[in-house]
Amino acid sequence: MRFGFLYENFTYNTEYMTITPLKGIEEEFEILKEETTLQDGWIYPPIESVDYGKKPVRNVLWYSLPCSHEINFSCKANKELKEFIILFFGFLKGVILRPEKWGHYYRTPYRSLLVGFHAPKGTIEELLDAAVNFYNENRKNGVLTKYYAALHWYLFSQTYYHEFEKFDGQYKVLDSCYRICKKIFDINSKGHSDRMETLCEYFDIPKPSFASKIPKIRNDFFHESLFAGAPIGFNPSQDNISMELSRINERLFLLILGVDKNKFPHELLKFKYRLKI
């Protein structure tokens, strides 16, 4: 199955699969520069004319990107597994990867912008096989569907511009991860507002600076249409909560797969760290 877009030329070989770059990635990247706006690692939606070449213009509502890689399995692999591994590989690289003929709605990165870690090639290969094992163990119990949905929304909501949008997405991802962990590890929180602290305590994740405030922030947002003490959208700031939530969520995705908790930093870093397992 072909997919993209990832601007690199590495080949990944694991027990279950091979991911190889297609020829002409550099040429495709040059075309993207001409047809779209590339800025600070992001690919922005192409512009279309509303009136056949006359002003005004607007961003297209949906667009596809060229394929850059191909994935082939040495084990039995259906379409669902292939799509899951492509999404997970994108997560490991900090980008959103889509199978051929799939597309994007908003901006999407061509280099690692969506995760707080850098994983070397060997770690990525090991985690890809762990994802295949996770798929085989959970594809019939409902966990795989929840994991895929949460991972998709984690990446998608990171492409939003505003803090309140990102908070909305990342909190929903946290909720999804809690449901997954409840099913797999049989953990339970005292209440809805305690889910983040329950997950942090169970996996020994550093609690964020806003931990004591999260019940009110969450309740104000979902039940009162308030964010940072004002109607949603009026005040753009909330102490960068979405960034710390995303750092928690990215750990949860990997911890659920069985990554040793001691492989992570002892704090929620704002800069990228090296993840080696």
C-alpha positions as semicolon CSV with decimal commas, in nm:
position;residue;x (nm);y (nm);z (nm)
1;M;0,000;0,000;0,000
2;R;0,136;0,341;-0,099
3;F;0,106;0,641;0,131
4;G;0,246;0,988;0,204
5;F;0,365;1,246;0,243
6;L;0,692;1,202;0,433
7;Y;0,996;1,392;0,321
8;E;1,272;1,138;0,392
9;N;1,450;0,851;0,216
10;F;1,501;0,593;0,491
11;T;1,396;0,229;0,455
12;Y;1,250;0,051;0,758
13;N;1,281;-0,327;0,791
14;T;1,103;-0,513;1,071
15;E;0,997;-0,869;1,142
16;Y;0,655;-0,798;0,994
17;M;0,704;-0,531;0,729
18;T;0,920;-0,318;0,504
19;I;0,861;0,052;0,448
20;T;1,046;0,187;0,146
21;P;1,065;0,536;-0,006
22;L;0,936;0,581;-0,360
23;K;1,151;0,731;-0,629
24;G;1,117;1,103;-0,691
25;I;1,044;1,230;-0,339
26;E;1,265;1,534;-0,397
27;E;1,083;1,616;-0,722
28;E;0,744;1,580;-0,554
29;F;0,859;1,814;-0,278
30;E;0,960;2,076;-0,534
31;I;0,616;2,049;-0,693
32;L;0,455;2,098;-0,351
33;K;0,655;2,417;-0,312
34;E;0,505;2,545;-0,637
35;E;0,145;2,434;-0,582
36;T;0,101;2,495;-0,208
37;T;0,236;2,717;0,066
38;L;0,510;2,561;0,277
39;Q;0,606;2,742;0,595
40;D;0,781;2,638;0,917
41;G;0,741;2,268;0,841
42;W;0,372;2,290;0,745
43;I;0,199;2,225;0,413
44;Y;-0,100;2,458;0,380
45;P;-0,407;2,377;0,167
46;P;-0,379;2,490;-0,196
47;I;-0,560;2,802;-0,310
48;E;-0,850;2,787;-0,552
49;S;-1,029;3,067;-0,730
50;V;-1,392;3,118;-0,642
51;D;-1,463;3,278;-0,979
52;Y;-1,248;3,093;-1,235
53;G;-0,924;3,277;-1,194
54;K;-1,069;3,603;-1,069
55;K;-1,062;3,723;-0,713
56;P;-1,159;3,635;-0,445
57;V;-0,967;3,315;-0,373
58;R;-0,986;3,067;-0,087
59;N;-0,823;2,751;0,043
60;V;-0,962;2,427;-0,094
61;L;-1,180;2,233;0,148
62;W;-1,001;1,903;0,084
63;Y;-0,674;1,811;-0,083
64;S;-0,452;1,508;-0,133
65;L;-0,075;1,482;-0,125
66;P;0,155;1,267;-0,338
67;C;0,264;0,927;-0,212
68;S;0,620;0,910;-0,084
69;H;0,645;0,557;0,058
70;E;0,516;0,204;0,023
71;I;0,449;-0,051;0,294
72;N;0,467;-0,428;0,236
73;F;0,403;-0,696;0,497
74;S;0,572;-1,031;0,539
75;C;0,284;-1,143;0,763
76;K;-0,084;-1,171;0,686
77;A;-0,217;-0,815;0,664
78;N;-0,563;-0,692;0,574
79;K;-0,656;-0,338;0,469
80;E;-0,743;-0,239;0,826
81;L;-0,400;-0,338;0,958
82;K;-0,221;-0,155;0,677
83;E;-0,414;0,165;0,743
84;F;-0,354;0,135;1,117
85;I;0,022;0,092;1,076
86;I;0,044;0,384;0,834
87;L;-0,129;0,608;1,089
88;F;0,093;0,479;1,370
89;F;0,409;0,523;1,162
90;G;0,304;0,883;1,103
91;F;0,263;0,929;1,478
92;L;0,617;0,801;1,537
93;K;0,746;1,047;1,278
94;G;0,536;1,336;1,412
95;V;0,333;1,382;1,093
96;I;-0,002;1,272;0,948
97;L;0,037;1,001;0,684
98;R;-0,250;0,895;0,461
99;P;-0,293;0,600;0,223
100;E;-0,307;0,674;-0,148
101;K;-0,616;0,876;-0,253
102;W;-0,686;0,982;0,106
103;G;-0,660;1,350;0,188
104;H;-0,641;1,636;0,435
105;Y;-0,873;1,917;0,542
106;Y;-0,632;2,160;0,705
107;R;-0,259;2,222;0,718
108;T;-0,042;1,917;0,770
109;P;0,329;1,889;0,856
110;Y;0,599;1,750;0,629
111;R;0,846;1,721;0,918
112;S;0,806;1,619;1,281
113;L;0,582;1,876;1,451
114;L;0,308;1,674;1,619
115;V;0,499;1,483;1,888
116;G;0,747;1,583;2,155
117;F;0,996;1,303;2,093
118;H;1,245;1,193;1,832
119;A;1,268;0,816;1,788
120;P;1,575;0,669;1,613
121;K;1,527;0,422;1,330
122;G;1,576;0,110;1,544
123;T;1,318;0,225;1,798
124;I;1,067;0,301;1,523
125;E;1,113;-0,047;1,376
126;E;1,060;-0,210;1,715
127;L;0,750;-0,002;1,785
128;L;0,601;-0,084;1,444
129;D;0,614;-0,454;1,527
130;A;0,468;-0,382;1,872
131;A;0,179;-0,207;1,696
132;V;0,117;-0,515;1,479
133;N;0,106;-0,735;1,791
134;F;-0,129;-0,486;1,957
135;Y;-0,355;-0,496;1,652
136;N;-0,371;-0,876;1,652
137;E;-0,446;-0,887;2,025
138;N;-0,718;-0,621;2,022
139;R;-0,887;-0,607;1,683
140;K;-1,188;-0,810;1,805
141;N;-1,246;-0,663;2,151
142;G;-1,318;-0,304;2,052
143;V;-0,990;-0,164;2,186
144;L;-0,828;-0,132;1,843
145;T;-1,112;0,088;1,716
146;K;-1,080;0,319;2,017
147;Y;-0,700;0,333;1,986
148;Y;-0,714;0,417;1,615
149;A;-0,978;0,685;1,672
150;A;-0,781;0,841;1,958
151;L;-0,455;0,836;1,764
152;H;-0,623;0,992;1,461
153;W;-0,777;1,268;1,671
154;Y;-0,452;1,328;1,857
155;L;-0,275;1,402;1,528
156;F;-0,564;1,584;1,364
157;S;-0,629;1,822;1,654
158;Q;-0,260;1,914;1,660
159;T;-0,310;2,080;1,321
160;Y;-0,553;2,334;1,465
161;Y;-0,440;2,692;1,522
162;H;-0,605;2,798;1,845
163;E;-0,539;2,684;2,201
164;F;-0,907;2,620;2,277
165;E;-0,939;2,398;1,967
166;K;-0,634;2,197;2,063
167;F;-0,756;2,163;2,422
168;D;-1,090;2,029;2,299
169;G;-0,917;1,767;2,087
170;Q;-0,650;1,664;2,336
171;Y;-0,892;1,630;2,626
172;K;-1,113;1,401;2,418
173;V;-0,804;1,195;2,334
174;L;-0,723;1,171;2,706
175;D;-1,076;1,047;2,771
176;S;-1,037;0,787;2,496
177;C;-0,704;0,668;2,639
178;Y;-0,870;0,631;2,979
179;R;-1,140;0,408;2,830
180;I;-0,874;0,196;2,661
181;C;-0,673;0,164;2,981
182;K;-0,983;0,078;3,180
183;K;-1,048;-0,209;2,941
184;I;-0,689;-0,338;2,923
185;F;-0,550;-0,263;3,269
186;D;-0,873;-0,253;3,468
187;I;-0,804;0,091;3,614
188;N;-1,080;0,308;3,757
189;S;-1,097;0,672;3,857
190;K;-1,316;0,811;4,132
191;G;-1,494;1,031;3,882
192;H;-1,470;1,186;3,538
193;S;-1,259;1,476;3,662
194;D;-1,003;1,238;3,817
195;R;-0,922;1,046;3,500
196;M;-0,607;1,238;3,414
197;E;-0,460;1,201;3,763
198;T;-0,554;0,832;3,768
199;L;-0,367;0,772;3,442
200;C;-0,067;0,975;3,556
201;E;-0,044;0,784;3,883
202;Y;-0,088;0,443;3,722
203;F;0,182;0,500;3,458
204;D;0,404;0,727;3,671
205;I;0,360;1,020;3,430
206;P;0,458;1,361;3,572
207;K;0,146;1,554;3,661
208;P;0,109;1,876;3,462
209;S;0,119;2,219;3,619
210;F;-0,256;2,259;3,577
211;A;-0,352;1,922;3,733
212;S;-0,545;2,072;4,024
213;K;-0,733;2,308;3,790
214;I;-0,832;2,054;3,524
215;P;-1,178;1,967;3,669
216;K;-1,288;2,333;3,654
217;I;-1,121;2,398;3,317
218;R;-1,285;2,089;3,170
219;N;-1,629;2,159;3,320
220;D;-1,622;2,525;3,218
221;F;-1,531;2,428;2,863
222;F;-1,777;2,145;2,804
223;H;-2,068;2,264;3,017
224;E;-2,041;2,645;3,033
225;S;-1,878;2,732;2,696
226;L;-1,595;2,906;2,880
227;F;-1,219;2,889;2,828
228;A;-0,957;3,085;3,024
229;G;-1,236;3,261;3,212
230;A;-1,411;3,394;2,901
231;P;-1,647;3,269;2,627
232;I;-1,464;3,019;2,406
233;G;-1,253;3,213;2,158
234;F;-1,249;3,542;2,351
235;N;-0,934;3,465;2,549
236;P;-0,682;3,258;2,351
237;S;-0,458;3,176;2,647
238;Q;-0,485;2,899;2,905
239;D;-0,122;2,845;3,009
240;N;-0,055;2,622;2,707
241;I;-0,257;2,338;2,854
242;S;-0,295;2,162;2,518
243;M;0,081;2,114;2,487
244;E;0,108;1,938;2,824
245;L;-0,204;1,733;2,750
246;S;-0,051;1,623;2,419
247;R;0,269;1,521;2,600
248;I;0,063;1,305;2,835
249;N;-0,136;1,155;2,549
250;E;0,167;1,066;2,338
251;R;0,312;0,875;2,634
252;L;-0,016;0,695;2,689
253;F;-0,023;0,568;2,330
254;L;0,323;0,415;2,377
255;L;0,271;0,293;2,733
256;I;-0,043;0,111;2,622
257;L;0,174;-0,073;2,370
258;G;0,408;-0,179;2,649
259;V;0,693;0,073;2,633
260;D;0,880;0,086;2,965
261;K;0,776;0,397;3,162
262;N;1,142;0,452;3,256
263;K;1,225;0,533;2,893
264;F;1,053;0,870;2,925
265;P;1,183;1,193;3,083
266;H;1,086;1,267;3,443
267;E;0,903;1,583;3,338
268;L;0,677;1,703;3,057
269;L;0,933;1,874;2,837
270;K;0,848;2,159;2,601
271;F;1,135;2,065;2,370
272;K;1,191;1,737;2,184
273;Y;1,357;1,450;2,368
274;R;1,516;1,132;2,233
275;L;1,305;0,819;2,283
276;K;1,512;0,504;2,259
277;I;1,385;0,160;2,360
